Amino acid sequence: MKKNYISNSPESIRMFKAGWMEALSKIPFWVPLVLYVPVIIYCCWRDFAIEGIEILPFIGYFAAGLFLWTITEYIMHRFVFHHEPKTDWGRKLHFIFHGVHHDYPQDRLRLVLPPSVSIPLAIGFYLLFRALMNEQQLYAFYPAFVLGYLVYDISHYAFHHVNFKNKYWMMLKKHHMLHHYSDATKGYGVSSKLWDLIFGSDFIKK
């Protein structure tokens, strides 16, 4: 993505003429927690109380769900959010979904996915996993996948607006800031650097 402009203002620019569309494009950081923490709790409760899963299989499927999220996050950021369309309407759509974040990286209301995007994605992934897994597997795997998304969304907000003292989180914040302010063709991992290291899109240490 070619960066022609970067604003450090925390305010939101207007993207849509229609008020309802503008409202749907903005979301406080805590809204995903309100939406998805109950989903995580329900799935875990159901797996133990109704499906009768044992603790060790639950841990295994839960860990697999977290792992799959990390590669999903990387693929979506690199190949979907940073896809460069050739058409005018494609470039406009790209700006709405991700370009605006690179031009206005400190915008407090456009740092987490709005429900108008995250809910359809959450339903789509649920239906996909349901087609591939039995009930015990699904209700351990899916809440972990959703938890991975929450960690991504909230940590992404924090990287832009929180100063860390912990070395691990300082490292991840620096990784993401380099993606914004140094080279947007590297550093696609937000909640983890794992796949940047594996696929050679990490930043070269100097």
N, C-alpha and C positions, 0 to 999 in steps of 0.2 A: 504494500500500500504506500503510495507516495504521499508524504505529509507536506502540505502547503501551508498549514496554519495550525497553531496550538495555542489555546487559551488556558490559563490557569484559574479562571474564575469559577467559583463553586455554583454559580447561578446557571439556570437552564435557558437555552435559546429556544425560541418557538420553531417547531418543525412543521406543524399542520395548521391549516386555516380553521378546520372544524374543531371546536372545543372538545368534543368527546374523544376525538382521535388524539389530540394533544394530551388529554388527561390519561389516556391508556398508555402513553409512551413514558410516563413518569411514575416512579414507585419508590417509596421510602425503603431503606435497607431491611427493616424489620418485618416487612410483609411476607417474604418467603418463609420466615420462621413460623409465623402464625398459620400459614397455609400447610406447610409440609411436616412440621414436628408432630402434629396429631396423626398424620398418615404413617410416619415411622413408628410411633408408639402403637397404633392399631395393628399394623402388620406384625410387629414383634409379639404383641399379646396374642393375636390370632394364631400364630404359628405354634406357640406353646400351649395355649388354652384349648384350641379347637382342633388344630391339625396334629398335635401331639408330637412335635419334633423333639429329639434329644438335643442336649446342649452342644455336643461336639459337632454333629452335622450342621447345626445352626451356625456355629462359629465359622465352619468351613465355607458355607454358602454366603454368609455375611461378608467374609473376607474377599470372596470372589466378586461380590457386588461392588465393593469399594475399589477393587483392582480394575474392574471393567470401566468404572466411572473415570479413572485417571486417563485411560486411552481414549474414551469418548470425549472427554474435555479437550484433549490435545487435538484430536481429529476435527472436532467442530470448530475450534478456534483457528486452526491452521488452514483447513480446506473449505470451510463454510464461511466463517466470519472474515477471513482474509482472501477469499476468492475475488478476483478483480474482473467484474463484468465488462463486456465490450459495448453494450447498448446503453442509451441514455436512461431508460427506465430501470435497467439493471443497476446502474451506478447510483441512481436515486434510492433504490431499495437497499443497496449495500450501505449507503450513508445512514439510512434510518436504523439499520440493524447493528452496525458496528463503526462505520466511519465517523459518526457524530461523537463516539466515545474517544476516538483518537484526536479529534479536533478539540474536544472539550473534556479532557480526562478527569478534571476535578468536579464535574457536574454531579452534585450529591443525589440527584433524583434519576440519573440514568446509569447507575453502576450495577444494579442487579436486574435480572431478567423480569420484565413485567409479566403479570399473570396471563395476559393475553397471548404470550409466547410460551411461558413455562408450563402452563396447565395442559395445552394440547400436546406438548412434547412429553410431559409426564404420563399422560394417558396413552400416547403412542408407544412409549417404551414398556408400559405395563402390559399392554395387549401383546406386544412382541414377546416379552418374557413369559407371559401366561401361555402362549402357544408353544413354547419350547420346554416348559418345566411343569412338574407336578406341583400340587398346592404347598407341600412342605418346603420345597426348594424355592418357590416363588416368594413366599412370605418371609423368607430369610434374605434372599438375594435382593429383592426390590427395595426394601427399606434402606439397605446399605448403599445401593445405587443413588437413592434420593438423598441420603446423608452426605454422600460425596458431592452431589450438586450443591447442597446447602453450604458445605465447607468452602467450595469454590466461590459461591456467590458472596458469602459474608467476608471471607478473607480478601476477595477482590475489592470490596468496599473498604475494608480496613487498610489495605495497601495504599489506597489513595488518601486516607483521612486519619490514620493512626500512626503514631511514632512508636516503634517497638524497641524493647531492650533485650529480648530474647534473641540469641544469635541465629537460630534457625529461621525465625520469622523475619529478622532483618535481612537474611540472605534471600528469602523468597521475595520480599518487597523490592530489594535491589534488582533482582532478576526481572520483575515485572516493570519496574521503572526504566530499565534499559530497553525493554520492548517498546515502551512509549517514547522515550526521549533519545534513544541512540539508534536502534535498528529494529523496525517493526517486522522484518523478515526472520527474526530469531526470537527465542523466548516465548513460545506459545503456551507452555505450561504455566498455570496460575497457582493452583494448590499443590503442585509438585513439579520438580524439574526432571523427573525420571525419563519421560519420553523425549525431551529435548536432548538429553545425554545420549539416549539410544539412537535417535535419528539424526544426530549431528546438527541440531538447530540451537544448541546452547551458545552462550557468548564465550569468545576466546578470552581467557584470563591474561591480563597484561601486568 
